[in-house]
Amino acid sequence: MPTGERNDPYAQFNFLVEIDGVARGGFSEASGLNAEQDVVEYREGSEDTTVRKLVGLKTFPNIMLRRGWTQDLDLWLWRKTVLEGVTERRSGSIVLLDEARQEALRFNFREGWICKWEGPQLNATTNEAAIESIEICHEGILLVE
């Protein structure tokens, strides 16, 4: 009989979004937690069949967040600063919680600003929540354990 500690995966619905250290609740989706690196191929003149693969530029896709529309206008006001020509960069985190709602993993982003804001799609024939979507472009993401 196996004896050992279970190591179950974390549930994907149990997370928080923090911007400048302030928790912003109610998000139903968070995606774009990626870090990519370009590959620079280089061929040395002395080798005719081997291509060297060098490390290139790091790129970070936008973080996409969706939440139910509320009276909290902070995200819209943040986006409005960009529309007015004053880009306000902020740092933030996507925090994955365990079953006891304790922090398990933290994805920190830096130098972020809202590059896309989408208001709710209104439809009088449904009773779904009005959803606000934003995209935060940023200059780096780091997984903190």
Secondary structure, DSSP 8 states (H G I E B T S, - for coil): ---S-------TT-EEEEETTEEE--EEEEE----EEEEEEE--TT-SS--EEEEEEEE---EEEEEE--S--HHHHHHHHHHTT----EEEEEEEE-TTS-EEEEEEEEEEEEEEEE-----TT-----EEEEEEE-S-EEEE-
